[in-house]
């Protein structure tokens, strides 16, 4: 059984919330035959490639005052669109975007 759960923070129908998506598969998932068995002794045979010893892993994340609107990277665009929820929120919280624009928020 396979379960995949994804969350989308950019939801048009439910503003400022997460919209979960769940995919469930009950079909028997075939596993490819290989040289390893599902045992620790079998896995101990594995030799890490030389390139992997210097490999890097990174995660990109940012947080700042612009995240208060809970709209991520879209806030900078939508705060200038009259009628948009982010425009109304920015107007109420910081004043008109021409006086306190995105550069002033971050």
Helices and strands as residue ranges (DSSP letters): E 2-8, E 19-25, H 40-44, G 50-54, G 65-69, G 72-74, H 75-78, H 85-94, H 102-105
